[in-house]
């Protein structure tokens, strides 16, 4: 894993765990790798890993099980999907619509092409 300098490592790690929950690599009800294991694997400080995991606990995606470790909560994937859908509609769709307008494209033509792409997939 290569860390970028634009964002703190704990946030990049948090985002990586979120991606793995979304893609099913870390399944609901299953344990995530231990803080110690992640710190060793990525050669980062265990406090950095702990901070990333704690943020995920705070928002309800992970839960601590005393003596057992961290586990993905039930409903985590659905919550993330709902969050991402909300972000898509509030951020990406308006930016896309602005780009369509800036290019002088007809929104109905663009919508028709999107529907066509969806049917081909």
Phi, psi and omega in degrees: 000131175255127180269139176265158184274358185276346184216144179303147183301321181298325178289321177296320178294316177303315180296325177295317178296318177301315178301318182289331174290316181298319183272001176087000177300317174255101184280153177301136180085352181261155178285146170264161180304146182294158177305313181298317181295315180295317179301318179291312183300318184260002180053052176233165182293140180297333177292327177295315179296315180302320179295318178297313180296320181297321176299321180289329173293315183300327180264005171087016180269330176239156173226144177273134174241111186310124178079354183245329180120204182255139181230148175287130181285154173295135180087000182298316182295318179296320179296318178294319179298316178298317177300312181295322178296317177299316179296320178302311182291326184273335184245309188282320180296314178299321178295320178297314180298321178295320179295319177300313180297316182298328179276355179072024179276155176274125184300324178295321177296317179296316179298319179297319179293321177298316177298320178297317179299319179297323180289330181282337183284000000 
